[in-house]
Amino acid sequence: MKQRERLCEFYSQATNNLLDSYDVDAAHELGNYDRYGNKILIENNAEMNIFFDYIALYQKVGSKRNIVAWRLDNPDAINKDNKKVVSELERSRFAVLRLDEHLDRGAIRVTNLITQEENILMDRALHASKKEGCFFVCSVLNMGDYIMTSGGGIPVDPRSSGGKSFLTLLKPCFDKLKKARSPFTKEISSCVRSVYGFCLKNDMLMHMTVE
């Protein structure tokens, strides 16, 4: 909980600056820009979270993620309390997690379908939603004994027609994602753009709530 709070505090400092600088470009790339109304289409906090994750983690300034470039320009945003979680955020990886088993205290045993690694995910809101058996598409931070998400995430029910379509979309990305040796490459950014863009254009997060 402490690490989640520290990550939220760090993000809150970066949010307005990054959105003001990159939101229109990101919306054009993801396909959620209304050219007729001249506005970005964001329906709820769940959509905003993956939209911001895309800007922070999958767009870049030079060779750096936007969030890394922002942190370098704002050195006071990092301190001894948040250093670990911010460092892991900057190394975070795109993941497709299978939610295998709900454990105690907000823990979920998961398998990353890209790497086949099994981890303990700490996420109280996702745990409370009781989506065992579903997939969760997100970016993950390796905190040592557990992983946590960067903030945005997409629950996918493989039994639903929408979930099946979504997983079909993911298939061409899997080989690129499995071969990636770095958490942030042109190929990964392209895959994330396709996946997140599909979600935003098809209202996959319309009924998702974020606590």
Backbone as a printed PyTorch tensor [residue, N CA C, xyz], in Angstrom:
tensor([[[  0.8290,  -1.2120,   0.0000],
         [  0.0000,   0.0000,   0.0000],
         [  0.8600,   1.2560,   0.0000]],

        [[  1.9540,   1.2060,   0.7680],
         [  2.8550,   2.3610,   0.8180],
         [  3.4710,   2.6350,  -0.5480]],

        [[  3.9060,   1.5650,  -1.2220],
         [  4.5230,   1.7540,  -2.5330],
         [  3.5000,   2.2830,  -3.5410]],

        [[  2.2610,   1.8240,  -3.4460],
         [  1.2250,   2.3350,  -4.3430],
         [  0.9930,   3.8130,  -4.0930]],

        [[  0.9580,   4.2080,  -2.8260],
         [  0.7810,   5.6200,  -2.4830],
         [  1.9250,   6.4610,  -3.0280]],

        [[  3.1560,   5.9500,  -2.8920],
         [  4.3140,   6.7020,  -3.3740],
         [  4.3100,   6.8260,  -4.8790]],

        [[  3.8790,   5.7710,  -5.5600],
         [  3.7890,   5.8340,  -7.0150],
         [  2.7210,   6.8370,  -7.4410]],

        [[  1.5780,   6.8370,  -6.7670],
         [  0.5080,   7.7840,  -7.0870],
         [  0.9610,   9.2280,  -6.8640]],

        [[  1.6880,   9.4540,  -5.7900],
         [  2.1950,  10.8010,  -5.5090],
         [  3.1640,  11.2600,  -6.5960]],

        [[  4.0360,  10.3490,  -7.0320],
         [  4.9780,  10.6830,  -8.0960],
         [  4.2480,  10.9670,  -9.4010]],

        [[  3.2960,  10.1020,  -9.7290],
         [  2.5130,  10.2960, -10.9500],
         [  1.7410,  11.6120, -10.9180]],

        [[  1.2080,  11.9550,  -9.7460],
         [  0.3830,  13.1650,  -9.6630],
         [  1.1880,  14.4090, -10.0120]],

        [[  2.4790,  14.3770,  -9.7260],
         [  3.3290,  15.5200, -10.0630],
         [  3.5780,  15.6080, -11.5610]],

        [[  3.6320,  14.4550, -12.2230],
         [  3.9770,  14.4220, -13.6510],
         [  2.7730,  14.5460, -14.5650]],

        [[  1.5950,  14.2150, -14.0510],
         [  0.4170,  14.0410, -14.9030],
         [  0.0940,  15.2650, -15.7560]],

        [[ -0.1110,  16.4020, -15.1400],
         [ -0.5350,  17.5770, -15.8950],
         [  0.4790,  17.9790, -16.9450]],

        [[  1.7620,  17.9340, -16.5780],
         [  2.8000,  18.3200, -17.5280],
         [  2.8220,  17.3950, -18.7360]],

        [[  2.7780,  16.0950, -18.4900],
         [  2.8470,  15.1500, -19.6040],
         [  1.5840,  15.1950, -20.4550]],

        [[  0.4270,  15.3170, -19.8140],
         [ -0.8110,  15.4060, -20.5870],
         [ -0.8460,  16.6670, -21.4340]],

        [[ -0.4420,  17.7970, -20.8500],
         [ -0.4350,  19.0530, -21.6020],
         [  0.4940,  18.9770, -22.8070]],

        [[  1.6040,  18.2340, -22.6600],
         [  2.6070,  18.1770, -23.7270],
         [  2.3040,  17.1470, -24.7990]],

        [[  1.6540,  16.0360, -24.4250],
         [  1.5930,  14.8990, -25.3570],
         [  0.2000,  14.3280, -25.5870]],

        [[ -0.8360,  14.8880, -24.9580],
         [ -2.1390,  14.2220, -25.0390],
         [ -2.7190,  14.1820, -26.4500]],

        [[ -2.5910,  15.2640, -27.2040],
         [ -3.1700,  15.2940, -28.5510],
         [ -2.4420,  14.3130, -29.4670]],

        [[ -1.1080,  14.3090, -29.4110],
         [ -0.3390,  13.3600, -30.2270],
         [ -0.7170,  11.9260, -29.8760]],

        [[ -0.8360,  11.6490, -28.5730],
         [ -1.1810,  10.2980, -28.1400],
         [ -2.5660,   9.9060, -28.6360]],

        [[ -3.5210,  10.8190, -28.5580],
         [ -4.8810,  10.5150, -28.9970],
         [ -4.9380,  10.2410, -30.4970]],

        [[ -4.1550,  10.9720, -31.2740],
         [ -4.0860,  10.6910, -32.7160],
         [ -3.5060,   9.2920, -32.9430]],

        [[ -2.4810,   8.9390, -32.1950],
         [ -1.8450,   7.6330, -32.3620],
         [ -2.7760,   6.4930, -31.9380]],

        [[ -3.5360,   6.7030, -30.8790],
         [ -4.4120,   5.6620, -30.3490],
         [ -5.7820,   5.6280, -31.0180]],

        [[ -6.1200,   6.6980, -31.7270],
         [ -7.3940,   6.7320, -32.4420],
         [ -8.5730,   7.2020, -31.6230]],

        [[ -8.3110,   7.8440, -30.4810],
         [ -9.4340,   8.3570, -29.6770],
         [ -9.4960,   9.8850, -29.7180]],

        [[ -9.1370,  10.4350, -30.8740],
         [ -9.2660,  11.8810, -31.0810],
         [-10.4280,  12.1460, -32.0270]],

        [[-11.3640,  12.9650, -31.5960],
         [-12.5200,  13.3380, -32.4070],
         [-12.1530,  14.5650, -33.2410]],

        [[-11.8850,  14.3590, -34.5200],
         [-11.4690,  15.4630, -35.3970],
         [-12.5960,  16.4700, -35.6190]],

        [[-13.8520,  16.0050, -35.5760],
         [-14.9660,  16.9050, -35.8080],
         [-15.2350,  17.7640, -34.5770]],

        [[-15.1630,  17.1650, -33.4140],
         [-15.3730,  17.9170, -32.1880],
         [-14.1070,  18.5370, -31.6470]],

        [[-12.9660,  18.2000, -32.2890],
         [-11.6620,  18.7260, -31.8780],
         [-11.4070,  18.4630, -30.3870]],

        [[-11.5710,  17.1760, -29.9900],
         [-11.3780,  16.8330, -28.5860],
         [-10.9190,  15.3830, -28.4520]],

        [[-10.3230,  15.1050, -27.2990],
         [ -9.8820,  13.7570, -26.9650],
         [-11.0260,  13.0260, -26.2820]],

        [[-11.2800,  11.7930, -26.7000],
         [-12.3940,  11.0240, -26.1530],
         [-11.9020,  10.0990, -25.0410]],

        [[-12.1910,  10.4690, -23.8110],
         [-11.8760,   9.6630, -22.6320],
         [-13.1630,   9.5530, -21.8180]],

        [[-13.6420,   8.3330, -21.5830],
         [-14.9490,   8.1500, -20.9630],
         [-14.9150,   8.0360, -19.4440]],

        [[-13.8140,   7.5310, -18.8780],
         [-13.7720,   7.3200, -17.4340],
         [-12.3310,   7.2330, -16.9460]],

        [[-12.1540,   7.0280, -15.6520],
         [-10.8070,   6.9690, -15.0800],
         [-10.0150,   5.7730, -15.5800]],

        [[-10.6920,   4.6660, -15.8540],
         [ -9.9960,   3.4770, -16.3560],
         [ -9.3480,   3.7760, -17.7110]],

        [[-10.0800,   4.4620, -18.5850],
         [ -9.5110,   4.8470, -19.8760],
         [ -8.3980,   5.8690, -19.7010]],

        [[ -8.5850,   6.8150, -18.7800],
         [ -7.5450,   7.8090, -18.5370],
         [ -6.2550,   7.1500, -18.0560]],

        [[ -6.3820,   6.1150, -17.2270],
         [ -5.1870,   5.4600, -16.7010],
         [ -4.3600,   4.7950, -17.7910]],

        [[ -5.0020,   4.0980, -18.7350],
         [ -4.1940,   3.4810, -19.7850],
         [ -3.7160,   4.5390, -20.7910]],

        [[ -4.4980,   5.5850, -20.9820],
         [ -4.0700,   6.6850, -21.8540],
         [ -2.8090,   7.3350, -21.2930]],

        [[ -2.8160,   7.5970, -19.9710],
         [ -1.6390,   8.2070, -19.3630],
         [ -0.4670,   7.2380, -19.3420]],

        [[ -0.7150,   5.9650, -19.0770],
         [  0.3730,   4.9780, -19.1210],
         [  1.0300,   4.9570, -20.4970]],

        [[  0.2140,   5.0590, -21.5410],
         [  0.7780,   5.0700, -22.8890],
         [  1.7080,   6.2660, -23.0650]],

        [[  1.2570,   7.4350, -22.6590],
         [  2.0790,   8.6420, -22.7720],
         [  3.3510,   8.5160, -21.9480]],

        [[  3.2220,   8.0890, -20.6990],
         [  4.3610,   8.0640, -19.7870],
         [  5.3760,   6.9830, -20.1380]],

        [[  4.8940,   5.7990, -20.5460],
         [  5.7750,   4.6410, -20.6680],
         [  6.0730,   4.2050, -22.0920]],

        [[  5.2600,   4.6230, -23.0770],
         [  5.4540,   4.0930, -24.4260],
         [  5.6380,   5.1610, -25.4960]],

        [[  5.5660,   6.4210, -25.1230],
         [  6.0500,   7.4960, -25.9880],
         [  7.4250,   7.8970, -25.4640]],

        [[  8.1930,   8.5980, -26.2800],
         [  9.5490,   8.8800, -25.8370],
         [ 10.0130,  10.2750, -26.2140]],

        [[ 10.9970,  10.7300, -25.4360],
         [ 11.7590,  11.9410, -25.7480],
         [ 13.1730,  11.4570, -26.0490]],

        [[ 13.5980,  11.5850, -27.3090],
         [ 14.8800,  11.0070, -27.6940],
         [ 14.7890,   9.4980, -27.5800]],

        [[ 15.6460,   8.9120, -26.7370],
         [ 15.6180,   7.4610, -26.5330],
         [ 14.9820,   7.0850, -25.2040]],

        [[ 14.4650,   8.0680, -24.4810],
         [ 13.9490,   7.8330, -23.1350],
         [ 12.4220,   7.8590, -23.1070]],

        [[ 11.8710,   7.0730, -22.2060],
         [ 10.4500,   7.1660, -21.9410],
         [ 10.1160,   8.5790, -21.4600]],

        [[  8.9010,   9.0350, -21.7680],
         [  8.5120,  10.3780, -21.3440],
         [  8.6350,  10.5670, -19.8370]],

        [[  8.2670,   9.5350, -19.0680],
         [  8.3230,   9.6850, -17.6160],
         [  9.7570,   9.8150, -17.1290]],

        [[ 10.6960,   9.1600, -17.7990],
         [ 12.1110,   9.2640, -17.4260],
         [ 12.6280,  10.6610, -17.7510]],

        [[ 12.2890,  11.1490, -18.9340],
         [ 12.7210,  12.5030, -19.3150],
         [ 12.1410,  13.5340, -18.3560]],

        [[ 10.8720,  13.3460, -17.9550],
         [ 10.2590,  14.2790, -17.0050],
         [ 10.9750,  14.2380, -15.6680]],

        [[ 11.2960,  13.0360, -15.1820],
         [ 11.9760,  12.9110, -13.8930],
         [ 13.3510,  13.5540, -13.9190]],

        [[ 14.0550,  13.4320, -15.0250],
         [ 15.3690,  14.0660, -15.1350],
         [ 15.2640,  15.5890, -15.1020]],

        [[ 14.1520,  16.1070, -15.6260],
         [ 13.9290,  17.5540, -15.5940],
         [ 13.3740,  18.0290, -14.2580]],

        [[ 12.9340,  17.0840, -13.4330],
         [ 12.3450,  17.4250, -12.1290],
         [ 12.9640,  16.5390, -11.0450]],

        [[ 14.2430,  16.7360, -10.7680],
         [ 14.9520,  15.8520,  -9.8290],
         [ 14.3710,  15.8450,  -8.4220]],

        [[ 13.6630,  16.9000,  -8.0260],
         [ 13.0850,  16.9380,  -6.6810],
         [ 11.9080,  15.9740,  -6.5240]],

        [[ 11.4230,  15.4200,  -7.6320],
         [ 10.2760,  14.5130,  -7.5620],
         [ 10.6570,  13.1380,  -7.0070]],

        [[ 11.9400,  12.8230,  -6.9840],
         [ 12.3760,  11.5400,  -6.4690],
         [ 13.0730,  11.7320,  -5.1310]],

        [[ 12.8090,  10.8290,  -4.1920],
         [ 13.4000,  10.9170,  -2.8600],
         [ 13.6810,   9.5120,  -2.3310]],

        [[ 14.2090,   9.4280,  -1.1420],
         [ 14.6060,   8.1280,  -0.5970],
         [ 13.4050,   7.2020,  -0.4070]],

        [[ 12.2180,   7.7600,  -0.1750],
         [ 11.0350,   6.9330,   0.0440],
         [ 10.4820,   6.3270,  -1.2460]],

        [[ 10.5110,   7.1050,  -2.3290],
         [  9.9040,   6.6030,  -3.5670],
         [ 10.9220,   6.1060,  -4.5890]],

        [[ 12.2040,   6.1280,  -4.2400],
         [ 13.2500,   5.8070,  -5.2160],
         [ 13.0690,   4.4170,  -5.8190]],

        [[ 12.7640,   3.4150,  -4.9880],
         [ 12.6450,   2.0520,  -5.5170],
         [ 11.4740,   1.9270,  -6.4850]],

        [[ 10.3090,   2.4390,  -6.0910],
         [  9.1480,   2.2660,  -6.9440],
         [  9.2800,   3.0800,  -8.2340]],

        [[  9.9080,   4.2540,  -8.1620],
         [ 10.1200,   5.0600,  -9.3730],
         [ 11.1330,   4.3780, -10.2920]],

        [[ 12.1840,   3.8230,  -9.7100],
         [ 13.1850,   3.1140, -10.5190],
         [ 12.5580,   1.9320, -11.2400]],

        [[ 11.6990,   1.1940, -10.5500],
         [ 11.0510,   0.0520, -11.1880],
         [ 10.0080,   0.5010, -12.2050]],

        [[  9.3610,   1.6260, -11.9580],
         [  8.4380,   2.1800, -12.9500],
         [  9.1730,   2.4550, -14.2480]],

        [[ 10.3540,   3.0260, -14.1490],
         [ 11.1140,   3.3740, -15.3430],
         [ 11.5980,   2.1360, -16.0980]],

        [[ 11.6150,   0.9710, -15.4290],
         [ 12.0030,  -0.2920, -16.0640],
         [ 10.8010,  -1.2000, -16.3100]],

        [[  9.6060,  -0.6840, -16.1190],
         [  8.4080,  -1.5290, -16.1800],
         [  8.2390,  -2.1560, -17.5570]],

        [[  7.5890,  -3.3220, -17.5670],
         [  7.3900,  -4.0910, -18.7920],
         [  5.9140,  -4.2890, -19.0860]],

        [[  5.5820,  -4.2850, -20.3540],
         [  4.2330,  -4.6180, -20.7890],
         [  3.9940,  -6.0930, -20.5060]],

        [[  2.8180,  -6.4350, -19.9880],
         [  2.5470,  -7.8100, -19.5840],
         [  1.1110,  -8.2000, -19.8830]],

        [[  0.9130,  -9.4820, -20.0960],
         [ -0.4240, -10.0700, -20.1780],
         [ -0.4810, -11.1090, -19.0700]],

        [[ -1.1870, -10.7870, -17.9950],
         [ -1.2160, -11.6380, -16.8060],
         [ -2.4750, -12.5030, -16.7950]],

        [[ -2.2850, -13.7810, -16.5650],
         [ -3.4230, -14.6580, -16.2960],
         [ -3.6320, -14.6790, -14.7860]],

        [[ -4.8380, -14.3850, -14.3480],
         [ -5.1330, -14.3110, -12.9180],
         [ -5.4950, -15.7030, -12.4210]],

        [[ -4.5180, -16.3880, -11.8490],
         [ -4.6730, -17.8020, -11.5310],
         [ -5.3880, -18.0650, -10.2080]],

        [[ -5.0400, -17.3280,  -9.1610],
         [ -5.6020, -17.6490,  -7.8460],
         [ -5.5670, -16.4310,  -6.9330]],

        [[ -6.6830, -16.1160,  -6.3190],
         [ -6.7360, -15.0480,  -5.3310],
         [ -6.2340, -15.5680,  -3.9950]],

        [[ -5.2880, -14.8570,  -3.4110],
         [ -4.7220, -15.2180,  -2.1210],
         [ -5.2040, -14.2170,  -1.0720]],

        [[ -4.5460, -14.1520,   0.0620],
         [ -4.9510, -13.2370,   1.1290],
         [ -4.3760, -11.8440,   0.9180]],

        [[ -4.9920, -10.8600,   1.5590],
         [ -4.4660,  -9.5040,   1.6840],
         [ -4.2070,  -8.8050,   0.3430]],

        [[ -5.0680,  -9.0360,  -0.6220],
         [ -4.9460,  -8.3500,  -1.9100],
         [ -3.9640,  -8.9670,  -2.8710]],

        [[ -3.4580, -10.1600,  -2.5560],
         [ -2.4740, -10.8220,  -3.4240],
         [ -3.1690, -11.7340,  -4.4310]],

        [[ -2.5990, -11.8000,  -5.6310],
         [ -3.1140, -12.6740,  -6.6850],
         [ -1.9320, -13.4210,  -7.3020]],

        [[ -2.0320, -14.7440,  -7.3850],
         [ -1.0070, -15.5140,  -8.0980],
         [ -1.3070, -15.3940,  -9.5870]],

        [[ -0.3130, -14.9520, -10.3550],
         [ -0.5150, -14.6960, -11.7840],
         [  0.5880, -15.3660, -12.5960]],

        [[  0.2960, -15.5800, -13.8690],
         [  1.2990, -16.0430, -14.8260],
         [  1.3530, -15.0460, -15.9720]],

        [[  2.5460, -14.5590, -16.2650],
         [  2.7400, -13.6450, -17.3800],
         [  2.8230, -14.4810, -18.6650]],

        [[  1.8520, -14.3430, -19.5520],
         [  1.8110, -15.1640, -20.7570],
         [  2.9230, -14.8310, -21.7390]],

        [[  3.5460, -13.6820, -21.5880],
         [  4.6470, -13.3170, -22.4820],
         [  5.9350, -14.0180, -22.0670]],

        [[  6.2060, -14.0290, -20.7640],
         [  7.4610, -14.6050, -20.2600],
         [  7.2840, -15.9770, -19.6290]],

        [[  6.0230, -16.3770, -19.3550],
         [  5.6910, -17.6150, -18.6470],
         [  6.1510, -17.6120, -17.1970]],

        [[  6.4790, -16.4460, -16.6610],
         [  6.8790, -16.3440, -15.2640],
         [  5.6470, -16.2820, -14.3670]],

        [[  5.7520, -16.9310, -13.2070],
         [  4.7070, -16.8610, -12.2000],
         [  5.1230, -15.8540, -11.1410]],

        [[  4.1920, -14.9970, -10.7480],
         [  4.4850, -13.9520,  -9.7620],
         [  3.3110, -13.7800,  -8.8160]],

        [[  3.5780, -13.0410,  -7.7410],
         [  2.5210, -12.5800,  -6.8560],
         [  2.2580, -11.1120,  -7.1870]],

        [[  1.0500, -10.8210,  -7.6290],
         [  0.6400,  -9.4520,  -7.9350],
         [ -0.0980,  -8.8900,  -6.7320]],

        [[  0.3290,  -7.7160,  -6.2790],
         [ -0.3770,  -7.0320,  -5.1920],
         [ -1.2680,  -5.9510,  -5.8000]],

        [[ -2.5620,  -6.1640,  -5.7310],
         [ -3.5170,  -5.2080,  -6.2970],
         [ -4.8650,  -5.4160,  -5.6030]],

        [[ -5.1570,  -4.5910,  -4.6190],
         [ -6.3660,  -4.7820,  -3.8120],
         [ -7.6440,  -4.5900,  -4.6240]],

        [[ -7.6560,  -3.5930,  -5.5090],
         [ -8.8630,  -3.3340,  -6.2960],
         [ -9.1440,  -4.4840,  -7.2610]],

        [[ -8.1120,  -4.9770,  -7.9250],
         [ -8.2870,  -6.0940,  -8.8510],
         [ -8.6820,  -7.3540,  -8.0820]],

        [[ -8.0900,  -7.5450,  -6.9260],
         [ -8.4300,  -8.6890,  -6.0730],
         [ -9.9090,  -8.6430,  -5.6880]],

        [[-10.3790,  -7.4660,  -5.3200],
         [-11.7730,  -7.3130,  -4.8900],
         [-12.7580,  -7.5170,  -6.0290]],

        [[-12.3000,  -7.3240,  -7.2670],
         [-13.1960,  -7.4610,  -8.4130],
         [-13.4880,  -8.9210,  -8.7600]],

        [[-12.7220,  -9.8340,  -8.1560],
         [-12.9620, -11.2770,  -8.3110],
         [-12.9440, -11.7100,  -9.7740]],

        [[-11.8600, -11.3820, -10.4700],
         [-11.7440, -11.7300, -11.8800],
         [-10.8060, -12.9250, -12.0990]],

        [[-10.7610, -13.8250, -11.1410],
         [ -9.9550, -15.0340, -11.2690],
         [-10.3630, -15.7850, -12.5440]],

        [[ -9.3510, -16.2220, -13.3130],
         [ -9.6240, -16.9010, -14.5770],
         [ -9.5640, -15.9770, -15.7760]],

        [[ -9.5820, -14.6750, -15.5330],
         [ -9.4690, -13.6950, -16.6170],
         [ -8.0050, -13.3200, -16.8380]],

        [[ -7.7680, -12.4880, -17.8420],
         [ -6.4460, -11.9320, -18.0990],
         [ -6.4510, -10.4570, -17.7110]],

        [[ -5.2590,  -9.9420, -17.4380],
         [ -5.1300,  -8.5170, -17.1300],
         [ -3.9350,  -7.9860, -17.9000]],

        [[ -4.2050,  -7.0670, -18.8160],
         [ -3.1760,  -6.4830, -19.6780],
         [ -2.7310,  -5.1750, -19.0550]],

        [[ -1.4320,  -5.0340, -18.8040],
         [ -0.9530,  -3.8870, -18.0340],
         [  0.5600,  -3.7620, -18.1880]],

        [[  1.1460,  -2.8410, -17.4730],
         [  2.5960,  -2.7510, -17.3320],
         [  2.9230,  -3.0710, -15.8790]],

        [[  3.9660,  -3.8690, -15.6640],
         [  4.2560,  -4.3300, -14.3080],
         [  5.6280,  -3.8560, -13.8250]],

        [[  5.6820,  -3.5930, -12.5220],
         [  6.9060,  -3.2030, -11.8360],
         [  7.3470,  -4.3810, -10.9830]],

        [[  8.6000,  -4.7660, -11.1130],
         [  9.1420,  -5.8730, -10.3200],
         [  9.6740,  -5.3220,  -9.0060]],

        [[  8.9470,  -5.5970,  -7.9300],
         [  9.3110,  -5.0680,  -6.6220],
         [ 10.0730,  -6.0820,  -5.7640]],

        [[ 10.5270,  -7.1720,  -6.3890],
         [ 11.2840,  -8.1780,  -5.6620],
         [ 10.4210,  -9.3650,  -5.3180]],

        [[  9.7840,  -9.3500,  -4.1370],
         [  8.9380, -10.4590,  -3.7100],
         [  7.5760, -10.4350,  -4.3870]],

        [[  7.2380,  -9.3510,  -5.0360],
         [  5.9350,  -9.2190,  -5.6720],
         [  6.0440,  -8.2610,  -6.8410]],

        [[  5.0030,  -8.2130,  -7.6500],
         [  4.9220,  -7.2230,  -8.7190],
         [  3.7120,  -6.3440,  -8.4570]],

        [[  3.7120,  -5.1580,  -9.0520],
         [  2.5510,  -4.2760,  -9.0020],
         [  2.3790,  -3.6480, -10.3730]],

        [[  1.2070,  -3.1440, -10.6520],
         [  0.9670,  -2.5240, -11.9530],
         [  1.3390,  -1.0460, -11.8980]],

        [[  1.5350,  -0.4770, -13.0700],
         [  1.8890,   0.9400, -13.1540],
         [  0.6880,   1.8370, -12.8970]],

        [[ -0.5050,   1.2980, -12.9960],
         [ -1.7100,   2.1000, -12.7700],
         [ -2.8250,   1.7350, -13.7230]],

        [[ -2.5300,   1.7060, -15.0160],
         [ -3.5420,   1.3490, -16.0050],
         [ -3.5820,  -0.1480, -16.2360]],

        [[ -4.7530,  -0.6780, -16.5440],
         [ -4.8740,  -2.0980, -16.8240],
         [ -6.1880,  -2.4260, -17.4980]],

        [[ -6.2080,  -3.5370, -18.2350],
         [ -7.3840,  -3.9300, -19.0040],
         [ -7.7610,  -5.3630, -18.6500]],

        [[ -8.8870,  -5.5710, -17.9710],
         [ -9.3270,  -6.9400, -17.6990],
         [ -9.9550,  -7.5500, -18.9480]],

        [[ -9.6030,  -8.7940, -19.2290],
         [-10.0950,  -9.4620, -20.4280],
         [-10.6720, -10.8200, -20.0320]],

        [[-11.9530, -11.0130, -20.3140],
         [-12.6070, -12.2940, -20.0500],
         [-12.5140, -13.1440, -21.3190]],

        [[-11.7190, -14.2320, -21.3030],
         [-11.5420, -15.0230, -22.5300],
         [-12.7980, -15.7510, -22.9760]],

        [[-13.8170, -15.7890, -22.1170],
         [-15.0610, -16.4740, -22.4740],
         [-16.0220, -15.5710, -23.2380]],

        [[-15.7940, -14.2620, -23.1910],
         [-16.6990, -13.3250, -23.8730],
         [-16.2760, -13.1230, -25.3180]],

        [[-17.2150, -12.6780, -26.1560],
         [-16.8930, -12.4380, -27.5660],
         [-15.8810, -11.3080, -27.6980]],

        [[-16.0430, -10.2530, -26.8640],
         [-15.0860,  -9.1530, -26.9050],
         [-13.7090,  -9.5980, -26.4670]],

        [[-13.6670, -10.4470, -25.4360],
         [-12.3830, -10.9590, -24.9630],
         [-11.6920, -11.8040, -26.0110]],

        [[-12.4580, -12.6300, -26.7190],
         [-11.8800, -13.4680, -27.7770],
         [-11.3040, -12.6010, -28.9010]],

        [[-12.0250, -11.5370, -29.2600],
         [-11.5290, -10.6270, -30.3050],
         [-10.2470,  -9.9460, -29.8600]],

        [[-10.2280,  -9.5470, -28.5910],
         [ -9.0570,  -8.8690, -28.0450],
         [ -7.8470,  -9.7910, -28.0520]],

        [[ -8.0280, -11.0380, -27.6450],
         [ -6.9130, -11.9840, -27.6020],
         [ -6.4220, -12.3250, -29.0050]],

        [[ -7.3400, -12.3110, -29.9710],
         [ -6.9350, -12.5180, -31.3650],
         [ -6.0550, -11.3710, -31.8380]],

        [[ -6.4110, -10.1560, -31.4270],
         [ -5.5900,  -8.9870, -31.7620],
         [ -4.1920,  -9.1170, -31.1730]],

        [[ -4.1010,  -9.6710, -29.9820],
         [ -2.8120,  -9.7720, -29.2990],
         [ -1.8490, -10.7580, -29.9560]],

        [[ -2.3730, -11.7560, -30.6350],
         [ -1.5300, -12.8370, -31.1380],
         [ -0.3540, -12.3570, -31.9890]],

        [[ -0.5750, -11.4600, -32.9580],
         [  0.5740, -11.0130, -33.7620],
         [  1.6370, -10.2790, -32.9430]],

        [[  1.2230,  -9.7350, -31.7920],
         [  2.1680,  -8.9980, -30.9490],
         [  3.0440,  -9.9190, -30.1100]],

        [[  2.5490, -11.1290, -29.8240],
         [  3.2350, -11.9740, -28.8700],
         [  4.6760, -12.2840, -29.2600]],

        [[  4.9080, -12.6180, -30.5270],
         [  6.2740, -12.9440, -30.9480],
         [  7.2030, -11.7570, -30.7580]],

        [[  6.7200, -10.5710, -31.1200],
         [  7.5440,  -9.3740, -30.9370],
         [  7.8300,  -9.1330, -29.4610]],

        [[  6.8140,  -9.3240, -28.6250],
         [  6.9760,  -9.0770, -27.1970],
         [  7.9000, -10.1050, -26.5570]],

        [[  7.8140, -11.3510, -26.9920],
         [  8.6540, -12.4090, -26.4260],
         [ 10.1210, -12.2230, -26.7990]],

        [[ 10.3650, -11.6500, -27.9670],
         [ 11.7450, -11.4770, -28.4350],
         [ 12.3960, -10.2120, -27.8920]],

        [[ 11.6130,  -9.3190, -27.3070],
         [ 12.1480,  -8.0280, -26.8560],
         [ 13.1540,  -8.2300, -25.7240]],

        [[ 14.3190,  -7.6580, -25.8650],
         [ 15.3570,  -7.7660, -24.8420],
         [ 15.3710,  -6.5620, -23.9130]],

        [[ 14.6090,  -5.5530, -24.2610],
         [ 14.5190,  -4.3300, -23.4660],
         [ 13.0530,  -4.0870, -23.1510]],

        [[ 12.7520,  -3.4640, -22.0210],
         [ 11.3450,  -3.1920, -21.7010],
         [ 10.7160,  -2.1100, -22.5620]],

        [[ 11.5550,  -1.3990, -23.3330],
         [ 11.0380,  -0.2570, -24.0930],
         [ 11.6940,  -0.2330, -25.4610]],

        [[ 11.0160,  -0.7920, -26.4570],
         [ 11.5200,  -0.8120, -27.8210],
         [ 10.4430,  -0.2730, -28.7630]],

        [[ 10.8420,  -0.0030, -29.9760],
         [  9.8970,   0.4800, -30.9890],
         [  8.7960,  -0.5480, -31.2240]],

        [[  9.1590,  -1.8360, -31.2130],
         [  8.1910,  -2.8940, -31.4550],
         [  7.1820,  -2.9820, -30.3030]],

        [[  7.6690,  -2.8570, -29.0660],
         [  6.7690,  -2.8920, -27.9230],
         [  5.8090,  -1.7130, -27.9700]],

        [[  6.3250,  -0.5280, -28.2470],
         [  5.4630,   0.6520, -28.3320],
         [  4.3840,   0.4820, -29.3950]],

        [[  4.7560,  -0.1310, -30.5100],
         [  3.7940,  -0.3650, -31.5930],
         [  2.7030,  -1.3290, -31.1420]],

        [[  3.0800,  -2.3800, -30.4300],
         [  2.0960,  -3.3400, -29.9310],
         [  1.1530,  -2.6910, -28.9280]],

        [[  1.7140,  -1.9270, -28.0090],
         [  0.8930,  -1.2620, -26.9980],
         [ -0.0640,  -0.2830, -27.6650]],

        [[  0.4160,   0.4100, -28.6720],
         [ -0.4410,   1.3620, -29.4000],
         [ -1.6320,   0.6250, -30.0270]],

        [[ -1.3850,  -0.5460, -30.6080],
         [ -2.4700,  -1.3230, -31.2090],
         [ -3.4530,  -1.8040, -30.1520]],

        [[ -2.9390,  -2.3150, -29.0440],
         [ -3.7870,  -2.8910, -28.0010],
         [ -4.6010,  -1.8110, -27.3000]],

        [[ -3.9310,  -0.7540, -26.8470],
         [ -4.6330,   0.3030, -26.1320],
         [ -5.5870,   1.0500, -27.0520]],

        [[ -5.1700,   1.2420, -28.2950],
         [ -6.0390,   1.9080, -29.2530],
         [ -7.3170,   1.1150, -29.5030]],

        [[ -7.1840,  -0.2050, -29.6120],
         [ -8.3490,  -1.0710, -29.7970],
         [ -9.3150,  -0.9170, -28.6320]],

        [[ -8.7740,  -0.8980, -27.4250],
         [ -9.6180,  -0.7780, -26.2240],
         [-10.3580,   0.5540, -26.1830]],

        [[ -9.6430,   1.6280, -26.4810],
         [-10.2570,   2.9470, -26.4080],
         [-11.2970,   3.1550, -27.5040]],

        [[-11.0450,   2.5980, -28.6810],
         [-11.9790,   2.7900, -29.7950],
         [-13.2050,   1.8820, -29.6900]],

        [[-13.0850,   0.7940, -28.9100],
         [-14.1800,  -0.1620, -28.8280],
         [-14.8360,  -0.2080, -27.4490]],

        [[-14.5680,   0.8060, -26.6380],
         [-15.2370,   0.9680, -25.3360],
         [-15.0790,  -0.2470, -24.4200]],

        [[-13.9080,  -0.8890, -24.4670],
         [-13.7050,  -2.0780, -23.6360],
         [-13.6410,  -1.7510, -22.1480]],

        [[-13.3740,  -0.4890, -21.8240],
         [-13.2790,  -0.0980, -20.4260],
         [-14.4770,   0.7480, -19.9810]],

        [[-15.5230,   0.7410, -20.7800],
         [-16.6740,   1.6070, -20.5120],
         [-17.2750,   1.3770, -19.1350]],

        [[-17.3400,   0.1010, -18.7130],
         [-18.0140,  -0.2200, -17.4580],
         [-17.0360,  -0.5830, -16.3430]],

        [[-15.7660,  -0.3180, -16.5670],
         [-14.7770,  -0.6170, -15.5330],
         [-14.6710,   0.5570, -14.5780]],

        [[-14.6480,   0.2540, -13.2880],
         [-14.4780,   1.2940, -12.2800],
         [-13.0980,   1.1690, -11.6510]],

        [[-12.5540,   2.2850, -11.2020],
         [-11.2240,   2.3130, -10.5870],
         [-11.3570,   2.9550,  -9.2260]],

        [[-10.9170,   2.2500,  -8.1830],
         [-10.9980,   2.8120,  -6.8380],
         [ -9.7290,   3.5990,  -6.5330]]])
